[in-house]
Amino acid sequence: MAILSIKVENRPGILWKVTHLFRSRNFNIESISVGPTEDPEFSRMTISVRGQDGRQVAQMIKQLNKLIDTVEVSLLDEHKTVYRELAIFKIRLRGAQDSMEVNKLAGAYGGKVHDVRRDSIMVELTATPDQVSAFEELARPFGIMEVARTGMAALQRAGA
């Protein structure tokens, strides 16, 4: 997996320009998150891609750096980076036993339980994408009714 951190000028259309560049180079974006930085004139995009070799990623970084609104592009080392994803799962419940088991599962992954109903429960989970996927796999037998995943947010550690 390659994690790209892209600091851009906070202007309309920049998200389209960046995603269009990925599309035109036949890169499939696995996740993307965008938000303002500490300076509201700039936004940070965190984009993760899989299945691309180092040469292709290096070429993409060169292309991203050529965009006028791009300030900085970094390839983050996942071993020197803090990265997390938020996911919310609506899981089917068939009784009190399911509710207890889902609560235990959520606790094991550091999740928060919300909106417990007779036939469903919602779990909020902030973790690495692999941990979110592992939770999803374990919750699947209960019946996942809906899931919403934000995409990854990431920052490189100090001194890395």
C-alpha positions, -999 to 999 in steps of 0.1 A, spaced: 0 0 0 12 35 -8 0 64 13 3 98 -3 -1 131 16 -8 160 -7 -10 196 6 -30 217 -18 -44 252 -20 -79 252 -6 -97 261 -38 -128 247 -57 -119 220 -82 -86 208 -68 -101 175 -57 -113 169 -92 -79 178 -107 -61 153 -84 -86 125 -88 -87 130 -126 -49 127 -126 -52 93 -108 -79 82 -133 -59 92 -163 -29 72 -151 -52 42 -144 -46 43 -106 -74 30 -85 -78 51 -53 -84 28 -24 -93 56 0 -92 93 0 -98 119 27 -96 157 24 -98 184 50 -84 218 59 -50 221 76 -40 243 105 -40 271 79 -74 273 63 -59 284 30 -46 248 25 -61 214 25 -45 180 30 -55 150 10 -45 116 21 -48 90 -7 -40 54 -4 -35 31 -34 -27 -6 -37 -12 -26 -65 12 0 -79 49 -5 -80 74 20 -66 82 34 -101 46 40 -109 41 58 -75 72 79 -81 58 89 -115 25 99 -99 42 120 -74 60 139 -102 27 145 -120 10 157 -88 39 181 -81 33 196 -116 -3 207 -107 -5 244 -100 -25 242 -68 -2 215 -53 21 228 -25 37 195 -13 34 158 -21 49 132 3 50 94 1 45 84 37 63 54 52 36 34 69 61 24 96 68 60 105 33 73 101 2 75 123 -28 66 102 -64 59 111 -98 54 95 -132 60 110 -159 34 103 -195 31 114 -212 -3 112 -249 -11 116 -250 -47 126 -281 -70 128 -291 -84 162 -312 -115 166 -314 -113 204 -297 -104 236 -269 -129 230 -259 -112 198 -260 -78 215 -235 -90 242 -212 -106 216 -212 -75 194 -205 -54 225 -175 -76 234 -162 -75 198 -165 -37 197 -147 -35 231 -119 -57 218 -113 -33 189 -117 -1 210 -150 6 193 -179 26 207 -214 13 207 -242 37 196 -279 34 189 -288 0 203 -321 -11 190 -341 -44 193 -329 -56 159 -296 -36 153 -266 -20 169 -242 6 156 -205 4 163 -181 33 157 -145 22 152 -113 43 147 -84 22 138 -60 13 110 -76 2 78 -65 -34 84 -80 -34 119 -113 -20 105 -113 -48 79 -106 -74 105 -135 -61 126 -157 -62 96 -148 -98 89 -156 -108 124 -189 -89 124 -200 -103 91 -217 -135 106 -241 -113 126 -251 -96 94 -238 -62 85 -267 -40 74 -247 -9 65 -212 3 67 -196 38 62 -158 42 60 -142 76 59 -109 68 42 -75 73 59 -62 103 76 -24 103 81 5 123 94 42 114 95 57 111 129 81 139 141 117 133 131 108 105 106 
